[in-house]
Amino acid sequence: MIKNTAVKFIDWGLTDYQDAWDKQEAIFQETVAVKMKNRAENSELPTPNYLIFCEHPHVYTLGKSGIPENLLLDEAGLKEKEATYYKINRGGDITYHGPGQIVGYPILDLENFFTDIHLYLRTLEEAIILTLAEYGLQAGRYPGYTGVWLDADNEKARKICAMGVRCSRWVTMHGFAFNVNVNLDYFGNIVPCGIDDKAVTSLQQELCFAVDMEEVKAKVKHHIGQLFKMNII
């Protein structure tokens, strides 16, 4: 197989969750179709890679291993909060997406990079950790959980970036949600990622001022590119 490390970057801006999911699924299926064609015809067509950033209107999503009771709102409550709710096919439990949060959807053929899903998750986490370091924040990992945390080694542990991915035939979808200037009140309506004894935070809360979203996106994109040895176009 000829490895293709070129990655097309797209910023969808503020986009409806269902629309984003449908577009992700279409790209995912196109990539898988190339791989299946290569296998069936013994050909070596390059598989595409994408790195997509966006923000979503208020939405709660439940992963396939999640517990529905971790959403603490009924239909009336969701309507009052102007939020939607989806059960989806990524790993992980429940999480929240909303304006002021960078949602990253890498749709990658990991055979172009490395075939290790745990390393994939750790590498995405490292990109966020390096970004936070640029703002003077020391972040890390919380044993037994995915995502990026502050004060992960003590009782003040709080999550700043959630992760949940799907990987089939080494093609990824879904990804990470990095709290930048997000309204943290919305996390009070769920048991975030099924963890009921840890807080959630944001870059804005930690720094005590709103951060330029485009600046943060540029830093995250840079670190992902460097860590995966991508050629982002």
N, C-alpha and C positions, 0 to 999 in steps of 0.2 A: 504493500500500500504506500502511495506517495503521500507524505504528510503535508497538510496545508495549515500553516500557522497564521495565515491572514485572518483577521476577525473584523467583520463589518460592525461599526458602532452606530447605533440609532438611539435618539432620544425622542420618545413618544410624547413627552410632556405630560400634562394631566389627562389621563385617559381612563375610561370606564373599565372596571375590572373584567367584566365578561368579554368586552371587545379585546382587551389585552390577552386574555386567556385563549380566545379563538385564534388570534394572530400568532401567538406562541405555538399553539397546537399545529397550525398549518405549516410553520417553518420547521417544527420538529418532524412532522410527517414527511416533508420534502427531503430533509436530511437523511432520515431513515431509508427513504425510497432509493436514494443514491447508493447507500451502503448495500441494500438488497440487490440492486442492479449489478453492482460490482461483483457481489458474491455469485449471482446467477450466471453472469456472462464472463466471469474471470477477467474483468476490466479494472482499470485503476483511475476512475473519475475522481477528482478531488471533492471532498465533502466540505460544505460551507460551514462557517462559524459566525455567530452573532453575539454581540454584547449590547443588550437593550436596557436603557434606563427609563424610568417613568415615575410619575406620582399617580395615586388613585384617589378618587373621592372616598369618603368614609366607607370602609368595608371590613367585615370580619370573615376570615377564611379558616376552614377546619380541614386539617390534613387527614389522610386515610387512617392514621393510627390515633386520631384524636377522639376526645370524649365530648359529645354534644352538650353535656351539662356544663362544660367550661365556658359556654356563652351564657351570660347572666341576664340577657334581655329576651323578652318574648317579641312577637311580631309588632305589637303596639310600641314597645320600647325602641325597637329598631327604627320604626317610622318616626318616632319623636326625635331620635338622634340623627335622622336623615342618613341612616346607614343601611347597607345591604349585607347579605350573608350567603356564603357559598361553601359547599362541601367539595373539596378538590382532590386531585390525585398526587399531590406531593407527599413527602414524609412529614412527620411532626404533628403537633397538636394545633391549637387555635392561635391565631394572631390577628393583629389589626393593621390595616394600611390606611393612610390618609395623607392629606396635603402636608407638605413639609417633611416628608419621609422619602428618601431615595430608595426606590425599589429596583433592584437589579435582576435582570433575567438573562444570564448567559446561556445561550443555546449552542453548545459546543459538541463536536465529535471528539471525545476524550482520546480517541486513538490518534488524533493529531498532536496530542500533548503527552498524556500519561494515563494509563488505565488503572486508576486507583481512586475509588469514590471517596474514601476517607481522606486521602491526600488532597483531593479536589476541595472538599469542605474546609480542611485546615488552611488551604491556600487562599480561599475566599476570605476566611476569617483574618488571615495575616494581612491582606490588603486593607481591611478596615482598621486593624490594629496599627498599621503603619500610618494610615491617614489620621487617626486620632493622635498619634505621637506628634504629628506636625502642628497640632493645636495644644501641645503640652500636656496631653492626657495619656497616662500609662494604662493601657487596657490589656486584657488577656482572656483566657478561656476558663470556664467553670467545669470542673471534672464531672464527666457523665452527661454533659449537655453540649449541644452545638451553639453557635452564636458567639458574640463578643460581649465581654463584661468589664465593668470597672470594679475595683476592689474585690476581684474574684476570690481572693484568698482569705476574706474575713466576713463578718456578719453584715457589712455594709454592701455586699455584692448587689449590683444592679445591672440589668441588661440594656445594651444600647443598640444591638443589632441582632435580629433574629434570622435564622436560616432554615430553609426547607426545600429540598430538591427532589426531582424525579430523574431517574437515569434508566434508559432502556437501550440496549444494543450500543452502549457507551455514548449515547446522545443525551445531553442534559436539558432540563427545562426547569421553570420556577427558579428560585435563587435566594436573594437576601433582601431584608428590609432594614435600612439604616436610619435611625431616628435622628434627624437634624434639627428642624424647627417644628416638629410635629406636636399637636395638642395631646399631651399625655393623659388628659382626663378620660379619653376614650378607652384607654387600657383598663380603667376601673370597671368596665362592663364585661370583662372576661377574666379567666384565670390564664394569664399569658403563657402560651406554650405548655400549659398544664402545670405550671410551677406557682404554687399559691403562697410561698413564703419569701419571695424575692421581689425587689422593686424593679421598675422600668425607668429608664432615663433617656435623655436626648443630649445632643451636642449643645443646643441652646441652654438647657437647664444647667449643664456642667460649667459652661463658660459665662452664663448670666447675660448673654446677648444673642440676638438672632444672627445666624451665620449665612453668608452668601451661598445659596444652593449651587450655583454654577461653579463656584470655586471648589466646593466639596466634591462635586461630581468629577471635576478635572483631576483632583488628587486621587480619588478612588479608581478612576479609569487608568491613570498612570501606573498605580501600584499593581492593579490586576495585570496590565500589559507586561510589566517588568517581571512579576513573579511567574507568570505562565510562559514567558518568552514569546509573547504574541507580537504580531505586526498589526496593530489596530489601524483600520483605514476608515 
